Amino acid sequence: EEAQITLDGDRATHDLRRPLRGGGGTFDWILDNLTAVGSILDIKVRINVDRDNADDTVGALDALADRGLQDTPVYFGHVKPYSEACSGVASACLSDREFGELDLALTRQALVRGFRSFRYPHLELGGVCGADQRLCYVVGPEGLLFKCWAQASQGADQSVGSLYDNGSGKPMRLTQQKNLERFLAWDPLSDVACQECRVLPICMGGCPYLHLNGIAGAGCSTWRYVLLQTLGLRFRLEQLAGKKTLEVSEKANSE
């Protein structure tokens, strides 16, 4: 079983952004739960990053390291104003280039603190998310089905179906059918800029939702700005791992 939890910076910033209904903090509660279930559940930690909390993110790494959670996969999430519901944070969002450079710097900070894994470029030939795949849906609170979580608050006009239609013989509404077909027909190779981009196999056009809504370049991979540096870091880590394996092997043979 796998799960993901999200932090919004260090303790002070996270508790300010994600308080309990009564006003209490959730940062330490999340870390307590993470520590408690770490041996029975594979958990990934996402740390959201924007302009306002960029300087606090290392504090979140320190808190995780203090709990001895360096074996827990950690990655940094690029906060973006995907929908009108998120428009209030648009000014705080980093550009793709800014995030790519910060992501690399934070990854180095994580490795210094003993974290064992980090995200690096790899082929995404099947696409970067499930929005353009047939068997992947987001379920809204009223049972409506959507292809992207950014649409889950936008109502029935953006839905592609409903849980309550299944087995009832009720046909999919025309608008729902068109919404579904729009996502399933998304093809990054139809975009000239994507065709000519050297990192196309890594991002496969990026976010279908952003592209289909006419936000040019908004779904591009941030790897394009730090590709060589990231691959270089990965190469050095592989060299280091190989050297440690060789040292252990030589020591065992000598004994």
Number of C-alpha atoms within 10 A of each C-alpha: 6 8 9 11 13 17 24 25 27 22 18 14 19 23 19 16 13 15 13 11 7 6 10 11 19 18 23 13 10 14 16 12 10 21 15 11 11 13 9 9 12 14 18 17 18 18 22 18 25 24 15 14 16 18 12 17 23 19 15 20 23 17 16 22 17 11 12 13 20 19 14 19 17 25 19 22 17 18 19 20 15 18 17 12 12 12 11 10 14 15 12 15 17 19 15 20 16 14 24 21 17 18 23 21 12 18 23 15 16 21 15 10 16 14 21 14 16 15 14 14 17 10 13 15 11 12 20 17 14 17 22 24 16 12 8 14 19 19 18 19 9 12 13 20 25 27 28 21 17 17 21 20 15 15 12 18 11 20 27 23 24 18 13 12 13 11 8 8 7 9 11 14 14 10 15 19 14 15 18 22 14 14 20 16 10 18 14 19 13 10 12 9 13 20 14 10 14 9 20 21 16 19 25 24 27 22 22 25 23 17 18 12 9 9 11 11 15 17 18 21 21 21 23 18 15 17 16 11 13 22 14 12 16 16 12 12 14 12 12 12 12 12 12 12 12 12 12 11 11 11 10 9 8 6 5
